[in-house]
């Protein structure tokens, strides 16, 4: 939401300073791209500890499941 308000304020400042509509649309488009990329990078860093925790949990689960399958194979007697 803050990004949207930033883009609106940016567009109004450009209109009031005398920039044309085409220049304003181009500037808002570039601002949107920059803000979207910054938001995605910020979200990635915010979620990075959780992503690492999930990756470790999946790795441990797969490792344990492989050991259980290996042990079951030796328990069966033909």
ABEGO torsion letter per residue (X at the ends): XAAAAAAAAAAAAAAAAGBBAAAAAAAAAAAAAAAAAAAAAAAAAAAAAAAAAAAAAAAAAAAAAAAAAAAAAAABBX
